[in-house]
Amino acid sequence: MSSHRAGECPDCAQKDAALGARYRELAQLQKLLLAQQGQQARLTQQKTRLEADLAARKAALAREVAARKAAEQRLAQMQVSLSWRVTAPLRRLVRLLRRR
């Protein structure tokens, strides 16, 4: 067993310096990891908000499509009704008079 007094071992000083450098590197990596975890959490929250917004927009679109289809059906029913067909000549006459 070798006996060294503090500060007299050149090999120990190199090992201490290398160990210190590794600790500093570890601290930097931990700091980087925390920053990336924070960024990941923010992106996850943003993704959740965007997915909710997309779902709301899809639901609104579905409601609009249904409303349009219902309106088209009402218009089609009106156009084949007896009253619509009977008043067709009157509507044509009104259009002709408006043009003059």
Secondary structure as UniProt FT lines:
FT   TURN            6..7
FT   HELIX           10..79
FT   HELIX           82..86
FT   HELIX           88..99
//
